[in-house]
């Protein structure tokens, strides 16, 4: 199973608009296998800053992301799943979130905004 994932696995992103799949290079698959060495699925919030930056760089490149599993060339194994859950926030958290959103957004947020279906 590890060899299948290493030779051609993809990363699944669970987004509010449905699952998306990221095709990875060999070294990206190695790193992703390391991230998911003990888990099949992880919430984005538990990833380290370095791992979140890695994920943001992947999402910044739209050529790597496919809309659904149907668009993949073959039935590639899923290395792991990133759950992008929205945390339940208090009013003070919402105000702080609005202020940080005004200053800038992450690559993941920009990608989600640009790919939301009407």
Biopython code that builds the backbone (N, CA, C, O; Angstrom):
import numpy as np
from Bio.PDB.StructureBuilder import StructureBuilder

atoms = [
    (1, "UNK", "N", (0.818, -1.190, 0.000)),
    (1, "UNK", "CA", (0.000, 0.000, 0.000)),
    (1, "UNK", "C", (0.870, 1.265, 0.000)),
    (1, "UNK", "O", (0.575, 2.218, -0.721)),
    (2, "UNK", "N", (1.937, 1.276, 0.805)),
    (2, "UNK", "CA", (2.819, 2.443, 0.837)),
    (2, "UNK", "C", (3.448, 2.681, -0.529)),
    (2, "UNK", "O", (3.590, 3.826, -0.958)),
    (3, "UNK", "N", (3.821, 1.616, -1.205)),
    (3, "UNK", "CA", (4.468, 1.759, -2.518)),
    (3, "UNK", "C", (3.493, 2.332, -3.544)),
    (3, "UNK", "O", (3.884, 3.142, -4.384)),
    (4, "UNK", "N", (2.229, 1.919, -3.481)),
    (4, "UNK", "CA", (1.220, 2.469, -4.383)),
    (4, "UNK", "C", (1.056, 3.971, -4.158)),
    (4, "UNK", "O", (0.992, 4.752, -5.107)),
    (5, "UNK", "N", (0.989, 4.360, -2.878)),
    (5, "UNK", "CA", (0.839, 5.781, -2.557)),
    (5, "UNK", "C", (2.079, 6.562, -2.958)),
    (5, "UNK", "O", (1.978, 7.691, -3.439)),
    (6, "UNK", "N", (3.245, 5.969, -2.764)),
    (6, "UNK", "CA", (4.489, 6.654, -3.101)),
    (6, "UNK", "C", (4.646, 6.802, -4.609)),
    (6, "UNK", "O", (5.171, 7.810, -5.082)),
    (7, "UNK", "N", (4.202, 5.821, -5.357)),
    (7, "UNK", "CA", (4.381, 5.874, -6.813)),
    (7, "UNK", "C", (3.363, 6.763, -7.521)),
    (7, "UNK", "O", (3.632, 7.229, -8.629)),
    (8, "UNK", "N", (2.195, 7.013, -6.911)),
    (8, "UNK", "CA", (1.221, 7.832, -7.629)),
    (8, "UNK", "C", (0.049, 8.303, -6.801)),
    (8, "UNK", "O", (-1.045, 8.485, -7.336)),
    (9, "UNK", "N", (0.246, 8.506, -5.512)),
    (9, "UNK", "CA", (-0.850, 8.923, -4.650)),
    (9, "UNK", "C", (-1.197, 10.391, -4.805)),
    (9, "UNK", "O", (-0.403, 11.183, -5.314)),
    (10, "UNK", "N", (-2.391, 10.743, -4.360)),
    (10, "UNK", "CA", (-2.875, 12.116, -4.389)),
    (10, "UNK", "C", (-3.285, 12.528, -2.978)),
    (10, "UNK", "O", (-3.515, 11.683, -2.112)),
    (11, "UNK", "N", (-3.371, 13.825, -2.763)),
    (11, "UNK", "CA", (-3.824, 14.386, -1.500)),
    (11, "UNK", "C", (-5.260, 14.863, -1.682)),
    (11, "UNK", "O", (-5.564, 15.577, -2.638)),
    (12, "UNK", "N", (-6.138, 14.471, -0.770)),
    (12, "UNK", "CA", (-7.549, 14.890, -0.848)),
    (12, "UNK", "C", (-7.765, 16.065, 0.111)),
    (12, "UNK", "O", (-7.354, 16.013, 1.270)),
    (13, "UNK", "N", (-8.410, 17.114, -0.381)),
    (13, "UNK", "CA", (-8.791, 18.272, 0.427)),
    (13, "UNK", "C", (-10.302, 18.279, 0.550)),
    (13, "UNK", "O", (-11.006, 18.360, -0.456)),
    (14, "UNK", "N", (-10.806, 18.195, 1.766)),
    (14, "UNK", "CA", (-12.246, 18.295, 1.977)),
    (14, "UNK", "C", (-12.579, 19.764, 2.165)),
    (14, "UNK", "O", (-12.222, 20.361, 3.180)),
    (15, "UNK", "N", (-13.252, 20.339, 1.204)),
    (15, "UNK", "CA", (-13.596, 21.754, 1.228)),
    (15, "UNK", "C", (-15.104, 21.913, 1.362)),
    (15, "UNK", "O", (-15.844, 20.948, 1.169)),
    (16, "UNK", "N", (-15.568, 23.110, 1.688)),
    (16, "UNK", "CA", (-17.016, 23.332, 1.781)),
    (16, "UNK", "C", (-17.744, 23.068, 0.464)),
    (16, "UNK", "O", (-18.955, 22.843, 0.472)),
    (17, "UNK", "N", (-17.040, 23.090, -0.661)),
    (17, "UNK", "CA", (-17.689, 22.861, -1.952)),
    (17, "UNK", "C", (-17.440, 21.449, -2.479)),
    (17, "UNK", "O", (-17.699, 21.161, -3.647)),
    (18, "UNK", "N", (-16.937, 20.577, -1.613)),
    (18, "UNK", "CA", (-16.713, 19.192, -1.988)),
    (18, "UNK", "C", (-15.245, 18.822, -1.999)),
    (18, "UNK", "O", (-14.379, 19.690, -1.885)),
    (19, "UNK", "N", (-14.958, 17.520, -2.138)),
    (19, "UNK", "CA", (-13.555, 17.082, -2.114)),
    (19, "UNK", "C", (-12.815, 17.497, -3.378)),
    (19, "UNK", "O", (-13.371, 17.491, -4.476)),
    (20, "UNK", "N", (-11.551, 17.855, -3.197)),
    (20, "UNK", "CA", (-10.654, 18.198, -4.299)),
    (20, "UNK", "C", (-9.404, 17.346, -4.141)),
    (20, "UNK", "O", (-9.050, 16.960, -3.028)),
    (21, "UNK", "N", (-8.746, 17.058, -5.232)),
    (21, "UNK", "CA", (-7.572, 16.193, -5.221)),
    (21, "UNK", "C", (-6.369, 16.937, -5.777)),
    (21, "UNK", "O", (-6.469, 17.644, -6.779)),
    (22, "UNK", "N", (-5.232, 16.770, -5.116)),
    (22, "UNK", "CA", (-4.003, 17.441, -5.518)),
    (22, "UNK", "C", (-3.018, 16.385, -6.006)),
    (22, "UNK", "O", (-2.697, 15.439, -5.286)),
    (23, "UNK", "N", (-2.546, 16.557, -7.229)),
    (23, "UNK", "CA", (-1.525, 15.665, -7.776)),
    (23, "UNK", "C", (-0.171, 16.173, -7.318)),
    (23, "UNK", "O", (0.121, 17.363, -7.434)),
    (24, "UNK", "N", (0.655, 15.278, -6.799)),
    (24, "UNK", "CA", (1.914, 15.640, -6.166)),
    (24, "UNK", "C", (3.115, 15.116, -6.934)),
    (24, "UNK", "O", (3.031, 14.110, -7.639)),
    (25, "UNK", "N", (4.242, 15.820, -6.784)),
    (25, "UNK", "CA", (5.504, 15.303, -7.318)),
    (25, "UNK", "C", (5.992, 14.195, -6.382)),
    (25, "UNK", "O", (5.414, 13.978, -5.317)),
    (26, "UNK", "N", (7.043, 13.505, -6.779)),
    (26, "UNK", "CA", (7.556, 12.404, -5.965)),
    (26, "UNK", "C", (7.931, 12.883, -4.564)),
    (26, "UNK", "O", (7.528, 12.267, -3.578)),
    (27, "UNK", "N", (8.702, 13.982, -4.458)),
    (27, "UNK", "CA", (9.154, 14.458, -3.154)),
    (27, "UNK", "C", (7.996, 15.021, -2.328)),
    (27, "UNK", "O", (8.018, 14.942, -1.100)),
    (28, "UNK", "N", (6.998, 15.580, -2.983)),
    (28, "UNK", "CA", (5.806, 16.022, -2.264)),
    (28, "UNK", "C", (5.045, 14.823, -1.709)),
    (28, "UNK", "O", (4.499, 14.887, -0.607)),
    (29, "UNK", "N", (5.006, 13.729, -2.472)),
    (29, "UNK", "CA", (4.361, 12.507, -1.968)),
    (29, "UNK", "C", (5.114, 11.944, -0.775)),
    (29, "UNK", "O", (4.496, 11.475, 0.181)),
    (30, "UNK", "N", (6.437, 11.985, -0.818)),
    (30, "UNK", "CA", (7.238, 11.498, 0.314)),
    (30, "UNK", "C", (6.902, 12.310, 1.565)),
    (30, "UNK", "O", (6.649, 11.746, 2.629)),
    (31, "UNK", "N", (6.902, 13.631, 1.431)),
    (31, "UNK", "CA", (6.609, 14.492, 2.577)),
    (31, "UNK", "C", (5.179, 14.285, 3.068)),
    (31, "UNK", "O", (4.938, 14.249, 4.275)),
    (32, "UNK", "N", (4.237, 14.148, 2.152)),
    (32, "UNK", "CA", (2.841, 13.937, 2.522)),
    (32, "UNK", "C", (2.654, 12.586, 3.211)),
    (32, "UNK", "O", (1.874, 12.477, 4.158)),
    (33, "UNK", "N", (3.358, 11.563, 2.747)),
    (33, "UNK", "CA", (3.308, 10.269, 3.433)),
    (33, "UNK", "C", (3.817, 10.390, 4.859)),
    (33, "UNK", "O", (3.287, 9.752, 5.768)),
    (34, "UNK", "N", (4.846, 11.207, 5.057)),
    (34, "UNK", "CA", (5.369, 11.415, 6.402)),
    (34, "UNK", "C", (4.335, 12.113, 7.286)),
    (34, "UNK", "O", (4.171, 11.753, 8.452)),
    (35, "UNK", "N", (3.646, 13.097, 6.743)),
    (35, "UNK", "CA", (2.621, 13.809, 7.500)),
    (35, "UNK", "C", (1.518, 12.844, 7.933)),
    (35, "UNK", "O", (1.039, 12.912, 9.065)),
    (36, "UNK", "N", (1.118, 11.950, 7.035)),
    (36, "UNK", "CA", (0.011, 11.029, 7.293)),
    (36, "UNK", "C", (0.483, 9.643, 7.722)),
    (36, "UNK", "O", (-0.241, 8.665, 7.534)),
    (37, "UNK", "N", (1.680, 9.539, 8.293)),
    (37, "UNK", "CA", (2.226, 8.227, 8.647)),
    (37, "UNK", "C", (1.384, 7.483, 9.678)),
    (37, "UNK", "O", (1.408, 6.253, 9.709)),
    (38, "UNK", "N", (0.630, 8.207, 10.535)),
    (38, "UNK", "CA", (-0.179, 7.558, 11.568)),
    (38, "UNK", "C", (-1.680, 7.764, 11.377)),
    (38, "UNK", "O", (-2.480, 7.164, 12.096)),
    (39, "UNK", "N", (-2.073, 8.605, 10.419)),
    (39, "UNK", "CA", (-3.476, 8.970, 10.262)),
    (39, "UNK", "C", (-3.876, 8.939, 8.793)),
    (39, "UNK", "O", (-3.046, 9.129, 7.904)),
    (40, "UNK", "N", (-5.153, 8.699, 8.558)),
    (40, "UNK", "CA", (-5.694, 8.763, 7.200)),
    (40, "UNK", "C", (-6.241, 10.149, 6.902)),
    (40, "UNK", "O", (-6.266, 10.587, 5.751)),
    (41, "UNK", "N", (-6.681, 10.839, 7.962)),
    (41, "UNK", "CA", (-7.316, 12.131, 7.806)),
    (41, "UNK", "C", (-6.890, 13.041, 8.955)),
    (41, "UNK", "O", (-6.803, 12.606, 10.103)),
    (42, "UNK", "N", (-6.624, 14.309, 8.635)),
    (42, "UNK", "CA", (-6.219, 15.280, 9.656)),
    (42, "UNK", "C", (-6.918, 16.609, 9.423)),
    (42, "UNK", "O", (-7.054, 17.045, 8.280)),
    (43, "UNK", "N", (-7.369, 17.267, 10.509)),
    (43, "UNK", "CA", (-7.871, 18.627, 10.347)),
    (43, "UNK", "C", (-6.702, 19.566, 10.090)),
    (43, "UNK", "O", (-5.603, 19.349, 10.601)),
    (44, "UNK", "N", (-6.932, 20.584, 9.316)),
    (44, "UNK", "CA", (-5.871, 21.521, 8.958)),
    (44, "UNK", "C", (-5.272, 22.183, 10.192)),
    (44, "UNK", "O", (-4.086, 22.516, 10.190)),
    (45, "UNK", "N", (-6.059, 22.382, 11.242)),
    (45, "UNK", "CA", (-5.600, 23.092, 12.429)),
    (45, "UNK", "C", (-4.506, 22.340, 13.187)),
    (45, "UNK", "O", (-3.748, 22.974, 13.920)),
    (46, "UNK", "N", (-4.391, 21.030, 13.045)),
    (46, "UNK", "CA", (-3.386, 20.281, 13.803)),
    (46, "UNK", "C", (-2.037, 20.213, 13.091)),
    (46, "UNK", "O", (-1.058, 19.733, 13.663)),
    (47, "UNK", "N", (-1.979, 20.685, 11.862)),
    (47, "UNK", "CA", (-0.721, 20.666, 11.132)),
    (47, "UNK", "C", (0.224, 21.731, 11.669)),
    (47, "UNK", "O", (-0.211, 22.780, 12.145)),
    (48, "UNK", "N", (1.507, 21.455, 11.589)),
    (48, "UNK", "CA", (2.496, 22.452, 12.000)),
    (48, "UNK", "C", (2.487, 23.616, 11.015)),
    (48, "UNK", "O", (1.902, 23.528, 9.936)),
    (49, "UNK", "N", (3.149, 24.713, 11.404)),
    (49, "UNK", "CA", (3.205, 25.882, 10.522)),
    (49, "UNK", "C", (3.866, 25.510, 9.195)),
    (49, "UNK", "O", (3.418, 25.947, 8.135)),
    (50, "UNK", "N", (4.923, 24.712, 9.248)),
    (50, "UNK", "CA", (5.615, 24.290, 8.029)),
    (50, "UNK", "C", (4.701, 23.450, 7.134)),
    (50, "UNK", "O", (4.690, 23.622, 5.915)),
    (51, "UNK", "N", (3.944, 22.555, 7.738)),
    (51, "UNK", "CA", (3.024, 21.718, 6.971)),
    (51, "UNK", "C", (1.899, 22.546, 6.376)),
    (51, "UNK", "O", (1.479, 22.293, 5.247)),
    (52, "UNK", "N", (1.404, 23.532, 7.113)),
    (52, "UNK", "CA", (0.363, 24.403, 6.571)),
    (52, "UNK", "C", (0.897, 25.252, 5.422)),
    (52, "UNK", "O", (0.184, 25.487, 4.446)),
    (53, "UNK", "N", (2.133, 25.711, 5.525)),
    (53, "UNK", "CA", (2.746, 26.473, 4.427)),
    (53, "UNK", "C", (2.921, 25.587, 3.196)),
    (53, "UNK", "O", (2.708, 26.039, 2.071)),
    (54, "UNK", "N", (3.308, 24.328, 3.405)),
    (54, "UNK", "CA", (3.419, 23.361, 2.308)),
    (54, "UNK", "C", (2.072, 23.218, 1.600)),
    (54, "UNK", "O", (1.999, 23.237, 0.372)),
    (55, "UNK", "N", (1.020, 23.078, 2.383)),
    (55, "UNK", "CA", (-0.325, 22.935, 1.835)),
    (55, "UNK", "C", (-0.748, 24.197, 1.088)),
    (55, "UNK", "O", (-1.370, 24.108, 0.029)),
    (56, "UNK", "N", (-0.423, 25.355, 1.619)),
    (56, "UNK", "CA", (-0.775, 26.607, 0.952)),
    (56, "UNK", "C", (-0.050, 26.744, -0.382)),
    (56, "UNK", "O", (-0.628, 27.234, -1.353)),
    (57, "UNK", "N", (1.217, 26.314, -0.438)),
    (57, "UNK", "CA", (1.954, 26.368, -1.709)),
    (57, "UNK", "C", (1.306, 25.437, -2.735)),
    (57, "UNK", "O", (1.225, 25.775, -3.915)),
    (58, "UNK", "N", (0.849, 24.272, -2.288)),
    (58, "UNK", "CA", (0.166, 23.355, -3.204)),
    (58, "UNK", "C", (-1.118, 23.981, -3.742)),
    (58, "UNK", "O", (-1.407, 23.886, -4.935)),
    (59, "UNK", "N", (-1.876, 24.613, -2.873)),
    (59, "UNK", "CA", (-3.152, 25.209, -3.288)),
    (59, "UNK", "C", (-2.958, 26.467, -4.115)),
    (59, "UNK", "O", (-3.871, 26.875, -4.833)),
    (60, "UNK", "N", (-1.800, 27.087, -4.033)),
    (60, "UNK", "CA", (-1.537, 28.289, -4.815)),
    (60, "UNK", "C", (-1.314, 27.960, -6.288)),
    (60, "UNK", "O", (-1.420, 28.841, -7.140)),
    (61, "UNK", "N", (-1.009, 26.710, -6.594)),
    (61, "UNK", "CA", (-0.772, 26.286, -7.971)),
    (61, "UNK", "C", (-2.027, 25.591, -8.498)),
    (61, "UNK", "O", (-2.223, 24.403, -8.241)),
    (62, "UNK", "N", (-2.882, 26.314, -9.233)),
    (62, "UNK", "CA", (-4.152, 25.732, -9.677)),
    (62, "UNK", "C", (-4.003, 24.566, -10.646)),
    (62, "UNK", "O", (-4.952, 23.805, -10.833)),
    (63, "UNK", "N", (-2.845, 24.407, -11.263)),
    (63, "UNK", "CA", (-2.673, 23.302, -12.207)),
    (63, "UNK", "C", (-2.586, 21.958, -11.488)),
    (63, "UNK", "O", (-2.750, 20.916, -12.123)),
    (64, "UNK", "N", (-2.332, 21.957, -10.186)),
    (64, "UNK", "CA", (-2.213, 20.706, -9.445)),
    (64, "UNK", "C", (-3.536, 20.174, -8.935)),
    (64, "UNK", "O", (-3.637, 18.993, -8.603)),
    (65, "UNK", "N", (-4.562, 21.029, -8.865)),
    (65, "UNK", "CA", (-5.816, 20.650, -8.234)),
    (65, "UNK", "C", (-6.837, 20.249, -9.283)),
    (65, "UNK", "O", (-7.047, 20.956, -10.269)),
    (66, "UNK", "N", (-7.472, 19.099, -9.055)),
    (66, "UNK", "CA", (-8.561, 18.657, -9.925)),
    (66, "UNK", "C", (-9.867, 18.793, -9.157)),
    (66, "UNK", "O", (-9.883, 18.760, -7.927)),
    (67, "UNK", "N", (-10.948, 18.944, -9.886)),
    (67, "UNK", "CA", (-12.235, 19.159, -9.242)),
    (67, "UNK", "C", (-12.752, 17.950, -8.507)),
    (67, "UNK", "O", (-13.288, 18.076, -7.406)),
    (68, "UNK", "N", (-12.604, 16.796, -9.088)),
    (68, "UNK", "CA", (-13.119, 15.593, -8.444)),
    (68, "UNK", "C", (-12.276, 14.405, -8.867)),
    (68, "UNK", "O", (-11.403, 14.516, -9.728)),
    (69, "UNK", "N", (-12.543, 13.294, -8.263)),
    (69, "UNK", "CA", (-11.799, 12.080, -8.574)),
    (69, "UNK", "C", (-12.057, 11.635, -10.015)),
    (69, "UNK", "O", (-11.219, 10.957, -10.610)),
    (70, "UNK", "N", (-13.187, 12.001, -10.570)),
    (70, "UNK", "CA", (-13.512, 11.644, -11.954)),
    (70, "UNK", "C", (-12.541, 12.263, -12.945)),
    (70, "UNK", "O", (-12.317, 11.709, -14.021)),
    (71, "UNK", "N", (-11.960, 13.415, -12.590)),
    (71, "UNK", "CA", (-11.049, 14.107, -13.487)),
    (71, "UNK", "C", (-9.618, 13.580, -13.427)),
    (71, "UNK", "O", (-8.781, 13.999, -14.226)),
    (72, "UNK", "N", (-9.319, 12.674, -12.498)),
    (72, "UNK", "CA", (-7.978, 12.102, -12.437)),
    (72, "UNK", "C", (-7.799, 11.104, -13.565)),
    (72, "UNK", "O", (-8.749, 10.438, -13.975)),
    (73, "UNK", "N", (-6.574, 11.003, -14.067)),
    (73, "UNK", "CA", (-6.310, 10.115, -15.201)),
    (73, "UNK", "C", (-6.579, 8.656, -14.835)),
    (73, "UNK", "O", (-7.136, 7.910, -15.639)),
    (74, "UNK", "N", (-6.198, 8.256, -13.659)),
    (74, "UNK", "CA", (-6.419, 6.875, -13.211)),
    (74, "UNK", "C", (-6.964, 6.910, -11.791)),
    (74, "UNK", "O", (-7.076, 7.968, -11.172)),
    (75, "UNK", "N", (-7.293, 5.749, -11.303)),
    (75, "UNK", "CA", (-7.795, 5.639, -9.939)),
    (75, "UNK", "C", (-6.601, 5.615, -8.981)),
    (75, "UNK", "O", (-6.158, 4.550, -8.552)),
    (76, "UNK", "N", (-6.093, 6.793, -8.656)),
    (76, "UNK", "CA", (-4.900, 6.912, -7.828)),
    (76, "UNK", "C", (-5.252, 6.744, -6.352)),
    (76, "UNK", "O", (-6.322, 7.171, -5.919)),
    (77, "UNK", "N", (-4.360, 6.125, -5.576)),
    (77, "UNK", "CA", (-4.624, 5.986, -4.146)),
    (77, "UNK", "C", (-4.514, 7.337, -3.434)),
    (77, "UNK", "O", (-3.715, 8.191, -3.820)),
    (78, "UNK", "N", (-5.317, 7.514, -2.405)),
    (78, "UNK", "CA", (-5.304, 8.746, -1.621)),
    (78, "UNK", "C", (-4.308, 8.566, -0.479)),
    (78, "UNK", "O", (-4.444, 7.654, 0.336)),
    (79, "UNK", "N", (-3.305, 9.443, -0.429)),
    (79, "UNK", "CA", (-2.293, 9.393, 0.628)),
    (79, "UNK", "C", (-2.906, 9.800, 1.951)),
    (79, "UNK", "O", (-2.670, 9.157, 2.974)),
    (80, "UNK", "N", (-3.686, 10.856, 1.939)),
    (80, "UNK", "CA", (-4.319, 11.354, 3.146)),
    (80, "UNK", "C", (-5.346, 12.410, 2.810)),
    (80, "UNK", "O", (-5.433, 12.877, 1.674)),
    (81, "UNK", "N", (-6.126, 12.782, 3.815)),
    (81, "UNK", "CA", (-7.192, 13.757, 3.637)),
    (81, "UNK", "C", (-7.002, 14.901, 4.622)),
    (81, "UNK", "O", (-6.825, 14.684, 5.821)),
    (82, "UNK", "N", (-7.041, 16.120, 4.100)),
    (82, "UNK", "CA", (-7.008, 17.321, 4.937)),
    (82, "UNK", "C", (-8.436, 17.802, 5.083)),
    (82, "UNK", "O", (-9.101, 18.113, 4.094)),
    (83, "UNK", "N", (-8.908, 17.862, 6.324)),
    (83, "UNK", "CA", (-10.256, 18.355, 6.607)),
    (83, "UNK", "C", (-10.163, 19.839, 6.865)),
    (83, "UNK", "O", (-9.426, 20.270, 7.753)),
    (84, "UNK", "N", (-10.887, 20.617, 6.117)),
    (84, "UNK", "CA", (-10.884, 22.063, 6.298)),
    (84, "UNK", "C", (-12.178, 22.473, 6.984)),
    (84, "UNK", "O", (-13.084, 23.028, 6.361)),
    (85, "UNK", "N", (-12.245, 22.190, 8.273)),
    (85, "UNK", "CA", (-13.420, 22.534, 9.050)),
    (85, "UNK", "C", (-13.345, 23.980, 9.489)),
    (85, "UNK", "O", (-12.269, 24.512, 9.761)),
    (86, "UNK", "N", (-14.500, 24.601, 9.553)),
    (86, "UNK", "CA", (-14.563, 25.955, 10.063)),
    (86, "UNK", "C", (-14.782, 25.873, 11.563)),
    (86, "UNK", "O", (-15.758, 25.267, 12.006)),
    (87, "UNK", "N", (-13.891, 26.471, 12.365)),
    (87, "UNK", "CA", (-14.049, 26.402, 13.818)),
    (87, "UNK", "C", (-15.237, 27.233, 14.286)),
    (87, "UNK", "O", (-15.599, 28.230, 13.661)),
    (88, "UNK", "N", (-15.835, 26.808, 15.393)),
    (88, "UNK", "CA", (-16.902, 27.580, 16.003)),
    (88, "UNK", "C", (-16.228, 28.722, 16.750)),
    (88, "UNK", "O", (-15.397, 28.492, 17.628)),
    (89, "UNK", "N", (-16.589, 29.955, 16.397)),
    (89, "UNK", "CA", (-15.901, 31.113, 16.950)),
    (89, "UNK", "C", (-16.833, 31.961, 17.799)),
    (89, "UNK", "O", (-18.030, 32.066, 17.530)),
    (90, "UNK", "N", (-16.253, 32.565, 18.834)),
    (90, "UNK", "CA", (-16.999, 33.508, 19.652)),
    (90, "UNK", "C", (-17.033, 34.849, 18.924)),
    (90, "UNK", "O", (-16.387, 35.013, 17.889)),
    (91, "UNK", "N", (-17.780, 35.802, 19.462)),
    (91, "UNK", "CA", (-17.888, 37.110, 18.813)),
    (91, "UNK", "C", (-16.532, 37.807, 18.741)),
    (91, "UNK", "O", (-16.218, 38.428, 17.726)),
    (92, "UNK", "N", (-15.723, 37.717, 19.797)),
    (92, "UNK", "CA", (-14.402, 38.361, 19.774)),
    (92, "UNK", "C", (-13.497, 37.694, 18.734)),
    (92, "UNK", "O", (-12.694, 38.369, 18.091)),
    (93, "UNK", "N", (-13.624, 36.368, 18.567)),
    (93, "UNK", "CA", (-12.859, 35.673, 17.529)),
    (93, "UNK", "C", (-13.295, 36.117, 16.143)),
    (93, "UNK", "O", (-12.462, 36.255, 15.247)),
    (94, "UNK", "N", (-14.586, 36.342, 15.957)),
    (94, "UNK", "CA", (-15.090, 36.782, 14.654)),
    (94, "UNK", "C", (-14.558, 38.165, 14.303)),
    (94, "UNK", "O", (-14.195, 38.420, 13.155)),
    (95, "UNK", "N", (-14.512, 39.058, 15.289)),
    (95, "UNK", "CA", (-13.992, 40.408, 15.049)),
    (95, "UNK", "C", (-12.519, 40.318, 14.665)),
    (95, "UNK", "O", (-12.083, 40.968, 13.715)),
    (96, "UNK", "N", (-11.750, 39.512, 15.402)),
    (96, "UNK", "CA", (-10.329, 39.346, 15.096)),
    (96, "UNK", "C", (-10.147, 38.707, 13.725)),
    (96, "UNK", "O", (-9.227, 39.065, 12.989)),
    (97, "UNK", "N", (-11.014, 37.769, 13.382)),
    (97, "UNK", "CA", (-10.940, 37.113, 12.081)),
    (97, "UNK", "C", (-11.213, 38.104, 10.956)),
    (97, "UNK", "O", (-10.541, 38.079, 9.925)),
    (98, "UNK", "N", (-12.202, 38.978, 11.155)),
    (98, "UNK", "CA", (-12.502, 39.986, 10.136)),
    (98, "UNK", "C", (-11.313, 40.914, 9.930)),
    (98, "UNK", "O", (-11.002, 41.284, 8.798)),
    (99, "UNK", "N", (-10.650, 41.290, 11.013)),
    (99, "UNK", "CA", (-9.499, 42.173, 10.907)),
    (99, "UNK", "C", (-8.360, 41.479, 10.169)),
    (99, "UNK", "O", (-7.704, 42.091, 9.326)),
    (100, "UNK", "N", (-8.119, 40.202, 10.480)),
    (100, "UNK", "CA", (-7.041, 39.486, 9.788)),
    (100, "UNK", "C", (-7.397, 39.252, 8.331)),
    (100, "UNK", "O", (-6.509, 39.237, 7.478)),
    (101, "UNK", "N", (-8.679, 39.069, 8.025)),
    (101, "UNK", "CA", (-9.106, 38.879, 6.639)),
    (101, "UNK", "C", (-8.902, 40.152, 5.842)),
    (101, "UNK", "O", (-8.541, 40.106, 4.666)),
    (102, "UNK", "N", (-9.133, 41.283, 6.480)),
    (102, "UNK", "CA", (-8.931, 42.553, 5.788)),
    (102, "UNK", "C", (-7.464, 42.757, 5.438)),
    (102, "UNK", "O", (-7.150, 43.363, 4.413)),
    (103, "UNK", "N", (-6.556, 42.254, 6.286)),
    (103, "UNK", "CA", (-5.121, 42.416, 6.040)),
    (103, "UNK", "C", (-4.638, 41.490, 4.933)),
    (103, "UNK", "O", (-3.726, 41.857, 4.192)),
    (104, "UNK", "N", (-5.207, 40.330, 4.800)),
    (104, "UNK", "CA", (-4.765, 39.397, 3.769)),
    (104, "UNK", "C", (-5.356, 38.022, 4.002)),
    (104, "UNK", "O", (-5.836, 37.713, 5.092)),
    (105, "UNK", "N", (-5.317, 37.200, 2.963)),
    (105, "UNK", "CA", (-5.846, 35.860, 3.056)),
    (105, "UNK", "C", (-4.766, 34.868, 2.661)),
    (105, "UNK", "O", (-3.773, 35.225, 2.026)),
    (106, "UNK", "N", (-4.975, 33.630, 3.044)),
    (106, "UNK", "CA", (-4.033, 32.584, 2.678)),
    (106, "UNK", "C", (-4.334, 32.090, 1.269)),
    (106, "UNK", "O", (-5.384, 32.394, 0.703)),
    (107, "UNK", "N", (-3.422, 31.342, 0.723)),
    (107, "UNK", "CA", (-3.611, 30.783, -0.617)),
    (107, "UNK", "C", (-4.818, 29.854, -0.642)),
    (107, "UNK", "O", (-5.538, 29.804, -1.640)),
    (108, "UNK", "N", (-5.045, 29.126, 0.431)),
    (108, "UNK", "CA", (-6.179, 28.202, 0.491)),
    (108, "UNK", "C", (-7.481, 28.995, 0.437)),
    (108, "UNK", "O", (-8.402, 28.638, -0.297)),
    (109, "UNK", "N", (-7.554, 30.089, 1.231)),
    (109, "UNK", "CA", (-8.765, 30.917, 1.226)),
    (109, "UNK", "C", (-9.017, 31.517, -0.147)),
    (109, "UNK", "O", (-10.151, 31.516, -0.627)),
    (110, "UNK", "N", (-7.963, 32.033, -0.788)),
    (110, "UNK", "CA", (-8.132, 32.623, -2.125)),
    (110, "UNK", "C", (-8.580, 31.565, -3.121)),
    (110, "UNK", "O", (-9.424, 31.835, -3.975)),
    (111, "UNK", "N", (-8.020, 30.356, -3.018)),
    (111, "UNK", "CA", (-8.400, 29.289, -3.946)),
    (111, "UNK", "C", (-9.861, 28.915, -3.749)),
    (111, "UNK", "O", (-10.600, 28.749, -4.719)),
    (112, "UNK", "N", (-10.280, 28.782, -2.482)),
    (112, "UNK", "CA", (-11.668, 28.434, -2.208)),
    (112, "UNK", "C", (-12.616, 29.509, -2.716)),
    (112, "UNK", "O", (-13.657, 29.201, -3.296)),
    (113, "UNK", "N", (-12.252, 30.787, -2.497)),
    (113, "UNK", "CA", (-13.102, 31.879, -2.964)),
    (113, "UNK", "C", (-13.235, 31.881, -4.478)),
    (113, "UNK", "O", (-14.314, 32.148, -5.006)),
    (114, "UNK", "N", (-12.139, 31.584, -5.186)),
    (114, "UNK", "CA", (-12.174, 31.638, -6.638)),
    (114, "UNK", "C", (-12.876, 30.429, -7.255)),
    (114, "UNK", "O", (-13.283, 30.486, -8.415)),
    (115, "UNK", "N", (-13.025, 29.340, -6.507)),
    (115, "UNK", "CA", (-13.604, 28.122, -7.071)),
    (115, "UNK", "C", (-14.984, 27.783, -6.500)),
    (115, "UNK", "O", (-15.495, 26.691, -6.746)),
    (116, "UNK", "N", (-15.590, 28.693, -5.747)),
    (116, "UNK", "CA", (-16.913, 28.415, -5.227)),
    (116, "UNK", "C", (-17.919, 28.487, -6.359)),
    (116, "UNK", "O", (-17.893, 29.388, -7.198)),
    (117, "UNK", "N", (-18.801, 27.508, -6.350)),
    (117, "UNK", "CA", (-19.820, 27.456, -7.390)),
    (117, "UNK", "C", (-21.008, 28.293, -6.959)),
    (117, "UNK", "O", (-21.372, 28.273, -5.784)),
    (118, "UNK", "N", (-21.640, 29.049, -7.901)),
    (118, "UNK", "CA", (-22.786, 29.907, -7.537)),
    (118, "UNK", "C", (-23.984, 29.125, -7.097)),
    (118, "UNK", "O", (-25.014, 29.710, -6.763)),
]
sb = StructureBuilder()
sb.init_structure("model")
sb.init_model(0)
sb.init_chain("A")
sb.init_seg("    ")
for serial, (resi, resn, name, xyz) in enumerate(atoms, 1):
    if name == "N":
        sb.init_residue(resn, " ", resi, " ")
    sb.init_atom(name, np.array(xyz, "f"), 0.0, 1.0, " ", f" {name:<3s}", serial, name[0])
structure = sb.get_structure()
